[in-house]
Amino acid sequence: MTNVLNLIGGERVGDPQVARRNPADPGDVVAVTPSSDASVVDAALTAAAEAQAAWAATPAPARGAILLDAADLLRSRHSEVASDLSREEGKTFAEATGEVRRAIDVLRFFGSLGWRGSGEVLPSALPGTTVFTRREPLGVAALITPWNFPIAIPAWKLAPALVTGNAVVVKPAELTPLSVAHLTDALVEAGLPAGVLNVVHGKGSVVGDALARDERVAALSFTGSTGVGLGLHRILSDRRARVQLEMGGKNAYLILDDADPLAAAKVVAAGAFSLTGQACTATSRVYCTPGLREAFLDALAKEAESYVMGPVVSEQQLAVDVAAIETARAEGATIVSGGAAPTGQFLRPTVLTGLTHESSVVRDEVFGPVVAVLGVDSYEEGLARVNDSRYGLTAGICTRDLTIAHHFAAHAQVGVVKVNRPTTGLDLNVPFGGVKDSSSNTFREQGTAALDFYTWSKTVYLGHE
């Protein structure tokens, strides 16, 4: 068991009270954290505000070098960090190892950007005048991170915020405090000045709300549920602070008759069942045209039976998953695979058929290894069904027809389109985000696009004597 404390002004503080247990072995207490109140948030923001100016004045290459050194430290502890991530979140060790690798690569990517120019020189119509732009840090950024990627998502929010000269206050998910502790330990040991990075543990309704309402927070980046995200958006918008939201998804896949049924089943299963289905980009509804429906469904059921799963993250999330399956059964679903009572917090991958597009399990996010397969008569009907959702994060299509693939890419109402690839997974150098209720529809995360959220542009006219 590890006591994971708040980090404020370079000091580890707080009274550990809340235990986080291993979802695969509830007798294993992984970490104990404080349950902080608004006064702790105030102290963290004070420390961040005091440290930010000096950090912004630090040359960008020096800021980037700290991220690179932190990446090296994480690399040297890769197995230990992956083991702790697996224990607290429930990922298989292989999945946890991959996520830690992602966090390391994110730090390296953004660390290297410290050496990249951040402005541009533009022509002016005025004689004897040079026009150039500067990218300035916003000040203090608040970062609220989820439990399902407990080190990768904090890394891809922290790294661009820090390399551009902002100070940050991080509110990690209550279920996964230890992974963030490993990340922040590496950054502190790499030489990050006291106060530039602060961490406050506690309930989202307390800590998150206090961060959103404090005028010292110039920007807030949030990943989590749509309901909470939209509430934060209203608070931040009222005081014209910058806000970035990555929220829910109900990601669809369209399987056409010209696809290979076995290959399509592998693609859908990877998107639906890897990471225990606990990803905002997970495939959760599939539309299949008539000629391939039977062969695809049979292949998908076999794929589902072959998956080695980690546990569902918590008893509460497990109850949501089981309730969704039982509701689907009450609505007339046929359970093709899975659906049985869970063993502990382990739930078998579940494939459902016999539902309509209006069924709750087809419309509402489940966030578990549950996928519904429905029939459509044509590509056009399938595209319409894919787009008929309040969410718009990712969508995919399996086809050999390049013309249809391009049409789908142009007309799918989502932020990320996958053709013959799982809806989950994204390279770290490409923009990520959604539309509709999946996002704030403004700034993207990841890649160089992530720098835009944490900076503002200044135009300078330089006249020559």
Salt bridges, closest charged atoms under 4 A:
ASP28 OD1 - ARG87 NH2 2.83
ASP42 OD1 - ARG216 NH2 2.66
ASP72 OD1 - ARG108 NH2 3.69
ASP84 OD1 - ARG87 NH1 3.35
ASP84 OD2 - HIS182 NE2 2.76
GLU89 OE1 - LYS91 NZ 3.72
GLU99 OE1 - LYS91 NZ 3.03
ASP105 OD1 - ARG101 NH2 2.97
GLU136 OE2 - ARG134 NE 2.72
GLU136 OE2 - LYS458 NZ 3.41
ASP185 OD1 - ARG12 NH2 2.29
GLU189 OE1 - ARG77 NH2 2.49
ASP209 OD1 - ARG213 NE 2.96
ASP214 OD2 - ARG216 NH2 2.92
ASP298 OD2 - LYS302 NZ 3.35
GLU303 OE2 - LYS266 NZ 2.99
GLU305 OE2 - ARG348 NH2 2.99
GLU326 OE2 - ARG329 NH2 3.24
ASP388 OD2 - HIS357 NE2 3.06
ASP388 OD2 - ARG363 NH1 3.45
ASP437 OD2 - ARG390 NE 3.02
GLU445 OE2 - LYS157 NZ 2.85
ASP452 OD1 - ARG135 NH2 4.00
